[in-house]
Amino acid sequence: MAFPQLKLDNQLCFRLYTAARLVTASYTPYFKEFGITYPQYLVLMLLWEQDNRIISEITERLNLETNTVTPLLQRMEKQGLIVRQKSQADSRQRIISLTGEGKRLEEKMKNVPNCLAQKIVDNGISVDELQKLIPILDKFICAITNVNNR
C-alpha cells in the first residue's frame, strides 16, 4: 500500500462508525420489547428530561434534520407515545408532549442503560474506562462540530 494513512484500520472515522453501529445494535433487543426504535428512544429520553419541547429543540439536541425528525414524531404519535400540538405563542411551531404511555415507558425502560453497560463491562471494559470515555467523546464531538461549522 502506497499510503498507509488510507488503510482502513488506521481510520478513526471507521472505528467511530463501527462503535456507533454496534452500540445501536446492542440496544435493539431492548427496544423490540417496547416496540420502539433507537431514534425514538433518543426523543423519549429528551422528553423524559423535559416534556413539552418544540421540534427545533429536538432536532438541534439530536443533531438531526427536521425532515428526519418529523416522520419519526409522526410514527411516535401514531404509536400513542407523544402528541404534537400547535404552540399558543407561535402557531408555526409544534409542541411535542409525552402521552401517559410515553411517560410509563420511562419507568419500564429505566434499567436499559445499566443493563447494556453491565454487558459491556462483562466483556472487558471497566466501569472506570466507560466513565472516562464520555468526557473524551464530548470533547471530540465539540471539536468535530467546530470543524464542520467552519
N, CA, C and O of each residue as an XYZ file, in Angstrom:
600
protein
N       0.846     -1.177      0.000
C       0.000      0.000      0.000
C       0.890      1.239      0.000
O       1.785      1.369      0.835
N       0.640      2.132     -0.928
C       1.463      3.327     -1.072
C       1.208      4.345      0.036
O       2.116      5.079      0.424
N      -0.010      4.392      0.542
C      -0.370      5.413      1.526
C      -0.995      4.759      2.760
O      -2.202      4.519      2.790
N      -0.177      4.469      3.778
C      -0.706      3.790      4.966
C      -1.794      4.594      5.684
O      -2.619      4.022      6.398
N      -1.798      5.901      5.498
C      -2.844      6.717      6.130
C      -4.227      6.413      5.548
O      -5.243      6.815      6.113
N      -4.260      5.699      4.415
C      -5.534      5.321      3.802
C      -5.968      3.899      4.169
O      -7.018      3.433      3.728
N      -5.166      3.223      4.966
C      -5.536      1.878      5.414
C      -6.745      1.991      6.351
O      -6.767      2.834      7.248
N      -7.728      1.150      6.138
C      -8.970      1.193      6.914
C      -8.711      1.129      8.415
O      -9.325      1.868      9.185
N      -7.809      0.251      8.830
C      -7.531      0.092     10.259
C      -6.851      1.309     10.887
O      -6.755      1.392     12.112
N      -6.389      2.235     10.088
C      -5.776      3.459     10.604
C      -6.772      4.616     10.716
O      -6.386      5.731     11.065
N      -8.024      4.364     10.427
C      -9.020      5.433     10.366
C      -9.824      5.551     11.661
O     -10.474      4.597     12.088
N      -9.772      6.708     12.269
C     -10.613      7.000     13.430
C     -12.084      6.951     13.030
O     -12.919      6.440     13.777
N     -12.397      7.479     11.855
C     -13.794      7.518     11.407
C     -14.390      6.113     11.329
O     -15.562      5.923     11.655
N     -13.605      5.134     10.903
C     -14.123      3.771     10.807
C     -14.389      3.183     12.193
O     -15.387      2.492     12.400
N     -13.499      3.460     13.130
C     -13.712      2.971     14.499
C     -14.972      3.589     15.104
O     -15.765      2.890     15.734
N     -15.155      4.881     14.916
C     -16.346      5.554     15.451
C     -17.615      5.028     14.787
O     -18.621      4.789     15.455
N     -17.562      4.853     13.484
C     -18.699      4.322     12.729
C     -19.062      2.922     13.228
O     -20.232      2.621     13.463
N     -18.051      2.080     13.384
C     -18.280      0.711     13.847
C     -18.832      0.701     15.266
O     -19.783     -0.024     15.558
N     -18.244      1.499     16.144
C     -18.714      1.559     17.533
C     -20.162      2.037     17.592
O     -20.970      1.470     18.327
N     -20.495      3.069     16.831
C     -21.868      3.599     16.832
C     -22.859      2.543     16.350
O     -23.918      2.360     16.951
N     -22.517      1.856     15.275
C     -23.407      0.801     14.757
C     -23.590     -0.324     15.769
O     -24.702     -0.815     15.960
N     -22.506     -0.729     16.412
C     -22.576     -1.832     17.369
C     -23.353     -1.448     18.626
O     -24.107     -2.262     19.159
N     -23.178     -0.230     19.100
C     -23.936      0.223     20.274
C     -25.419      0.264     19.941
O     -26.245     -0.228     20.709
N     -25.755      0.846     18.803
C     -27.160      0.910     18.389
C     -27.744     -0.493     18.264
O     -28.861     -0.742     18.718
N     -27.003     -1.400     17.659
C     -27.475     -2.782     17.507
C     -27.639     -3.464     18.863
O     -28.531     -4.296     19.032
N     -26.795     -3.122     19.820
C     -26.890     -3.719     21.154
C     -28.167     -3.313     21.878
O     -28.679     -4.063     22.709
N     -28.675     -2.141     21.567
C     -29.920     -1.670     22.177
C     -31.154     -2.326     21.555
O     -32.200     -2.405     22.199
N     -31.043     -2.791     20.321
C     -32.204     -3.272     19.562
C     -33.055     -4.305     20.295
O     -34.279     -4.179     20.278
N     -32.475     -5.320     20.939
C     -33.335     -6.287     21.641
C     -34.193     -5.640     22.731
O     -35.336     -6.044     22.945
N     -33.648     -4.649     23.408
C     -34.415     -3.948     24.438
C     -35.566     -3.174     23.803
O     -36.688     -3.177     24.311
N     -35.274     -2.513     22.691
C     -36.287     -1.681     22.041
C     -37.417     -2.511     21.455
O     -38.576     -2.098     21.484
N     -37.080     -3.684     20.923
C     -38.124     -4.548     20.358
C     -39.166     -4.883     21.413
O     -40.362     -4.927     21.123
N     -38.711     -5.118     22.628
C     -39.617     -5.440     23.734
C     -40.642     -4.324     23.957
O     -41.777     -4.589     24.353
N     -40.238     -3.081     23.701
C     -41.114     -1.936     23.943
C     -41.706     -1.355     22.658
O     -42.458     -0.381     22.700
N     -41.363     -1.955     21.522
C     -41.930     -1.528     20.249
C     -41.439     -0.186     19.747
O     -42.166      0.534     19.062
N     -40.188      0.154     20.091
C     -39.630      1.427     19.637
C     -38.305      1.192     18.919
O     -37.755      0.091     18.935
N     -37.810      2.250     18.290
C     -36.520      2.222     17.605
C     -35.524      3.082     18.378
O     -35.900      3.811     19.296
N     -34.254      2.986     17.999
C     -33.227      3.793     18.662
C     -33.509      5.296     18.537
O     -33.441      5.998     19.546
N     -33.820      5.818     17.348
C     -34.125      7.254     17.270
C     -35.329      7.652     18.139
O     -35.340      8.738     18.719
N     -36.326      6.787     18.228
C     -37.472      7.081     19.095
C     -37.038      7.125     20.559
O     -37.525      7.952     21.329
N     -36.137      6.249     20.935
C     -35.601      6.233     22.295
C     -34.907      7.558     22.608
O     -35.056      8.096     23.705
N     -34.155      8.078     21.651
C     -33.475      9.354     21.860
C     -34.486     10.473     22.110
O     -34.301     11.295     23.008
N     -35.547     10.500     21.316
C     -36.599     11.508     21.504
C     -37.251     11.334     22.870
O     -37.469     12.309     23.589
N     -37.559     10.102     23.221
C     -38.178      9.841     24.522
C     -37.286     10.315     25.663
O     -37.775     10.923     26.615
N     -35.988     10.047     25.583
C     -35.087     10.489     26.648
C     -35.108     12.005     26.795
O     -35.110     12.524     27.912
N     -35.126     12.716     25.670
C     -35.220     14.181     25.739
C     -36.503     14.621     26.427
O     -36.492     15.526     27.262
N     -37.606     13.976     26.070
C     -38.895     14.349     26.653
C     -39.008     13.904     28.108
O     -39.708     14.547     28.891
N     -38.345     12.834     28.482
C     -38.328     12.440     29.894
C     -37.541     13.457     30.708
O     -37.889     13.740     31.854
N     -36.482     14.008     30.122
C     -35.702     15.050     30.805
C     -36.540     16.308     30.976
O     -36.561     16.923     32.042
N     -37.230     16.675     29.899
C     -38.078     17.875     29.907
C     -39.163     17.689     28.854
O     -38.880     17.625     27.658
N     -40.378     17.606     29.304
C     -41.517     17.414     28.412
C     -41.851     18.737     27.714
O     -41.324     19.788     28.077
N     -42.719     18.673     26.727
C     -43.239     19.857     26.026
C     -42.131     20.652     25.333
O     -41.883     21.812     25.660
N     -41.485     20.019     24.392
C     -40.404     20.663     23.636
C     -40.884     20.997     22.230
O     -41.740     20.311     21.671
N     -40.321     22.057     21.674
C     -40.620     22.372     20.280
C     -39.713     21.518     19.389
O     -38.642     21.077     19.804
N     -40.169     21.301     18.166
C     -39.442     20.409     17.251
C     -38.013     20.888     17.022
O     -37.094     20.071     16.972
N     -37.811     22.182     16.882
C     -36.454     22.681     16.622
C     -35.504     22.363     17.776
O     -34.312     22.153     17.553
N     -36.011     22.327     18.988
C     -35.196     21.930     20.140
C     -34.745     20.479     19.997
O     -33.590     20.142     20.257
N     -35.671     19.638     19.581
C     -35.377     18.210     19.422
C     -34.362     17.999     18.305
O     -33.398     17.252     18.474
N     -34.572     18.652     17.169
C     -33.641     18.481     16.046
C     -32.247     18.973     16.412
O     -31.248     18.340     16.069
N     -32.184     20.100     17.107
C     -30.884     20.656     17.489
C     -30.168     19.737     18.479
O     -28.982     19.448     18.322
N     -30.881     19.294     19.475
C     -30.281     18.458     20.525
C     -29.815     17.108     19.973
O     -28.778     16.593     20.391
N     -30.575     16.536     19.039
C     -30.213     15.237     18.471
C     -29.321     15.360     17.245
O     -28.880     14.354     16.688
N     -29.055     16.597     16.824
C     -28.224     16.851     15.648
C     -28.796     16.154     14.414
O     -28.077     15.515     13.646
N     -30.121     16.297     14.249
C     -30.820     15.713     13.107
C     -31.578     16.802     12.362
O     -31.908     17.843     12.932
N     -31.850     16.558     11.097
C     -32.609     17.498     10.282
C     -34.105     17.355     10.564
O     -34.572     16.294     10.980
N     -34.844     18.431     10.333
C     -36.292     18.426     10.539
C     -36.959     17.347      9.696
O     -37.882     16.678     10.159
N     -36.490     17.174      8.449
C     -37.124     16.172      7.580
C     -36.842     14.737      8.032
O     -37.455     13.803      7.516
N     -35.942     14.550      8.970
C     -35.717     13.246      9.594
C     -36.591     13.095     10.840
O     -37.162     12.033     11.087
N     -36.684     14.163     11.612
C     -37.400     14.112     12.890
C     -38.914     14.102     12.700
O     -39.619     13.419     13.442
N     -39.425     14.846     11.721
C     -40.881     14.944     11.545
C     -41.539     13.585     11.327
O     -42.506     13.280     12.026
N     -41.067     12.744     10.391
C     -41.694     11.423     10.241
C     -41.532     10.548     11.488
O     -42.410      9.749     11.813
N     -40.418     10.706     12.171
C     -40.183      9.974     13.412
C     -41.249     10.335     14.453
O     -41.806      9.460     15.117
N     -41.521     11.629     14.580
C     -42.536     12.092     15.527
C     -43.934     11.650     15.098
O     -44.774     11.329     15.939
N     -44.176     11.635     13.802
C     -45.483     11.174     13.309
C     -45.720      9.714     13.694
O     -46.817      9.346     14.116
N     -44.686      8.886     13.547
C     -44.814      7.474     13.930
C     -45.030      7.332     15.436
O     -45.830      6.510     15.883
N     -44.313      8.137     16.205
C     -44.463      8.078     17.661
C     -45.860      8.517     18.089
O     -46.417      8.002     19.059
N     -46.412      9.467     17.357
C     -47.773      9.915     17.664
C     -48.775      8.795     17.349
O     -49.696      8.544     18.125
N     -48.589      8.133     16.213
C     -49.470      7.006     15.856
C     -49.371      5.869     16.873
O     -50.344      5.152     17.105
N     -48.200      5.709     17.473
C     -47.999      4.673     18.490
C     -48.579      5.083     19.845
O     -48.641      4.272     20.770
N     -48.999      6.330     19.954
C     -49.567      6.806     21.212
C     -48.538      7.195     22.258
O     -48.850      7.229     23.448
N     -47.303      7.492     21.828
C     -46.242      7.858     22.765
C     -46.156      9.358     22.999
O     -45.768      9.803     24.079
N     -46.519     10.136     21.983
C     -46.450     11.598     22.069
C     -47.695     12.207     21.435
O     -48.458     11.534     20.742
N     -47.875     13.493     21.692
C     -48.850     14.295     20.951
C     -48.120     15.528     20.436
O     -47.205     16.044     21.077
N     -48.545     15.986     19.272
C     -47.996     17.208     18.676
C     -49.111     18.241     18.670
O     -50.200     17.988     18.156
N     -48.836     19.399     19.241
C     -49.843     20.455     19.303
C     -49.235     21.769     18.838
O     -48.035     22.002     18.986
N     -50.084     22.624     18.271
C     -49.620     23.955     17.885
C     -49.268     24.752     19.127
O     -49.946     24.675     20.152
N     -48.208     25.507     19.013
C     -47.806     26.394     20.099
C     -48.763     27.576     20.162
O     -49.127     28.137     19.129
N     -49.167     27.952     21.353
C     -50.018     29.134     21.506
C     -49.218     30.406     21.258
O     -49.771     31.416     20.821
N     -47.928     30.359     21.533
C     -47.069     31.527     21.336
C     -46.747     31.764     19.865
O     -46.605     32.910     19.440
N     -46.631     30.685     19.082
C     -46.272     30.791     17.669
C     -46.920     29.624     16.928
O     -46.483     28.481     17.066
N     -47.942     29.900     16.157
C     -48.718     28.831     15.508
C     -47.903     28.039     14.481
O     -48.338     26.972     14.048
N     -46.733     28.543     14.086
C     -45.869     27.801     13.159
C     -45.118     26.679     13.868
O     -44.648     25.738     13.228
N     -45.011     26.779     15.169
C     -44.278     25.782     15.947
C     -45.212     24.714     16.495
O     -46.393     24.956     16.744
N     -44.645     23.526     16.675
C     -45.378     22.423     17.278
C     -44.702     22.058     18.597
O     -43.478     21.964     18.685
N     -45.524     21.856     19.607
C     -45.035     21.415     20.911
C     -45.201     19.897     20.970
O     -46.276     19.368     20.689
N     -44.136     19.216     21.336
C     -44.156     17.759     21.442
C     -44.245     17.402     22.923
O     -43.419     17.825     23.732
N     -45.262     16.616     23.257
C     -45.501     16.232     24.653
C     -45.688     14.727     24.756
O     -46.181     14.079     23.833
N     -45.289     14.193     25.886
C     -45.487     12.774     26.158
C     -46.943     12.491     26.491
O     -47.617     13.302     27.126
N     -47.415     11.343     26.060
C     -48.723     10.848     26.493
C     -48.496     10.047     27.780
O     -47.363      9.885     28.232
N     -49.572      9.559     28.349
C     -49.441      8.694     29.517
C     -48.581      7.484     29.215
O     -47.752      7.083     30.032
N     -48.781      6.895     28.027
C     -47.982      5.724     27.633
C     -46.513      6.091     27.489
O     -45.643      5.331     27.916
N     -46.224      7.244     26.895
C     -44.841      7.699     26.764
C     -44.188      7.894     28.123
O     -43.011      7.581     28.306
N     -44.952      8.408     29.066
C     -44.435      8.600     30.428
C     -44.222      7.258     31.126
O     -43.245      7.091     31.856
N     -45.114      6.312     30.912
C     -44.982      4.991     31.545
C     -43.754      4.237     31.029
O     -43.155      3.446     31.757
N     -43.387      4.484     29.776
C     -42.197      3.814     29.227
C     -40.932      4.172     29.999
O     -40.012      3.360     30.091
N     -40.881      5.369     30.550
C     -39.690      5.772     31.309
C     -39.441      4.790     32.456
O     -38.316      4.331     32.655
N     -40.470      4.481     33.188
C     -40.348      3.526     34.303
C     -39.965      2.139     33.783
O     -39.121      1.462     34.368
N     -40.586      1.728     32.692
C     -40.327      0.396     32.144
C     -38.905      0.258     31.602
O     -38.327     -0.829     31.632
N     -38.341      1.368     31.105
C     -37.038      1.313     30.443
C     -35.893      1.818     31.316
O     -34.760      1.921     30.846
N     -36.169      2.130     32.560
C     -35.158      2.770     33.405
C     -33.871      1.959     33.561
O     -32.812      2.536     33.804
N     -33.942      0.645     33.429
C     -32.753     -0.192     33.630
C     -31.988     -0.506     32.345
O     -30.925     -1.125     32.396
N     -32.513     -0.089     31.207
C     -31.876     -0.428     29.928
C     -30.423      0.057     29.858
O     -29.551     -0.744     29.522
N     -30.115      1.331     30.157
C     -28.713      1.767     30.044
C     -27.765      0.971     30.946
O     -26.663      0.610     30.531
N     -28.197      0.700     32.175
C     -27.333     -0.050     33.093
C     -27.159     -1.501     32.657
O     -26.080     -2.072     32.816
N     -28.211     -2.096     32.111
C     -28.101     -3.480     31.610
C     -27.073     -3.566     30.492
O     -26.238     -4.470     30.471
N     -27.139     -2.615     29.561
C     -26.189     -2.629     28.451
C     -24.777     -2.336     28.950
O     -23.823     -2.991     28.531
N     -24.637     -1.357     29.841
C     -23.312     -1.035     30.386
C     -22.714     -2.252     31.089
O     -21.520     -2.521     30.956
N     -23.528     -2.978     31.828
C     -23.032     -4.168     32.530
C     -22.556     -5.230     31.544
O     -21.547     -5.894     31.783
N     -23.273     -5.389     30.445
C     -22.842     -6.355     29.426
C     -21.498     -5.948     28.825
O     -20.658     -6.798     28.530
N     -21.305     -4.652     28.647
C     -20.024     -4.163     28.116
C     -18.911     -4.434     29.122
O     -17.831     -4.895     28.754
N     -19.182     -4.143     30.401
C     -18.203     -4.404     31.460
C     -17.881     -5.897     31.527
O     -16.723     -6.281     31.691
N     -18.893     -6.719     31.402
C     -18.688     -8.173     31.431
C     -17.830     -8.663     30.269
O     -17.312     -9.779     30.303
N     -17.683     -7.834     29.246
C     -16.908     -8.226     28.069
C     -15.592     -7.472     27.932
O     -15.043     -7.371     26.835
N     -15.078     -6.937     29.056
C     -13.699     -6.472     29.038
C     -13.434     -4.988     29.189
O     -12.271     -4.587     29.212
N     -14.452     -4.160     29.291
C     -14.228     -2.729     29.513
C     -14.601     -2.433     30.963
O     -15.682     -2.811     31.414
N     -13.722     -1.765     31.691
C     -14.026     -1.475     33.094
C     -15.008     -0.307     33.206
O     -15.158      0.486     32.277
N     -15.663     -0.218     34.344
C     -16.564      0.909     34.617
C     -15.776      2.210     34.523
O     -16.268      3.201     33.983
N     -14.553      2.206     35.051
C     -13.699      3.391     35.008
C     -13.413      3.810     33.567
O     -13.460      4.997     33.243
N     -13.118      2.841     32.705
C     -12.859      3.157     31.294
C     -14.106      3.728     30.624
O     -14.009      4.673     29.841
N     -15.268      3.166     30.923
C     -16.517      3.703     30.360
C     -16.745      5.137     30.814
O     -17.136      5.990     30.018
N     -16.501      5.403     32.096
C     -16.700      6.755     32.621
C     -15.720      7.752     32.009
O     -16.074      8.911     31.791
N     -14.506      7.317     31.734
C     -13.504      8.190     31.109
C     -13.824      8.450     29.639
O     -13.459      9.492     29.095
N     -14.499      7.512     29.007
C     -14.818      7.637     27.587
C     -15.789      8.793     27.320
O     -15.668      9.475     26.302
N     -16.734      9.016     28.209
C     -17.767     10.034     27.978
C     -17.179     11.434     27.807
O     -17.497     12.089     26.814
N     -16.336     11.931     28.726
C     -15.789     13.279     28.500
C     -14.869     13.365     27.281
O     -14.785     14.412     26.640
N     -14.187     12.276     26.962
C     -13.338     12.275     25.764
C     -14.214     12.399     24.520
O     -13.907     13.177     23.617
N     -15.299     11.637     24.472
C     -16.221     11.734     23.334
C     -16.876     13.109     23.274
O     -17.050     13.660     22.188
N     -17.239     13.668     24.420
C     -17.821     15.018     24.441
C     -16.849     16.037     23.851
O     -17.243     16.899     23.065
N     -15.582     15.933     24.232
C     -14.555     16.841     23.711
C     -14.378     16.642     22.202
O     -14.240     17.608     21.452
N     -14.385     15.380     21.771
C     -14.265     15.074     20.347
C     -15.449     15.649     19.576
O     -15.265     16.262     18.525
N     -16.664     15.456     20.091
C     -17.871     15.968     19.429
C     -17.799     17.484     19.305
O     -18.155     18.041     18.266
N     -17.347     18.145     20.344
C     -17.202     19.606     20.300
C     -16.197     20.012     19.220
O     -16.454     20.929     18.439
N     -15.066     19.333     19.180
C     -14.032     19.665     18.195
C     -14.517     19.420     16.773
O     -14.314     20.264     15.900
N     -15.151     18.286     16.527
C     -15.590     17.975     15.162
C     -16.752     18.879     14.755
O     -16.912     19.190     13.575
N     -17.560     19.298     15.722
C     -18.624     20.267     15.433
C     -18.013     21.581     14.968
O     -18.502     22.194     14.019
N     -16.948     22.013     15.631
C     -16.263     23.243     15.222
C     -15.660     23.103     13.831
O     -15.705     24.045     13.040
N     -15.099     21.945     13.528
C     -14.546     21.696     12.192
C     -15.650     21.821     11.148
O     -15.459     22.456     10.111
N     -16.795     21.220     11.418
C     -17.899     21.220     10.455
C     -18.575     22.574     10.311
O     -19.205     22.843      9.288
N     -18.455     23.421     11.311
C     -19.095     24.739     11.252
C     -18.216     25.802     10.615
O     -18.626     26.957     10.496
N     -17.025     25.428     10.211
C     -16.125     26.411      9.579
C     -16.330     26.450      8.102
O     -15.663     27.216      7.406
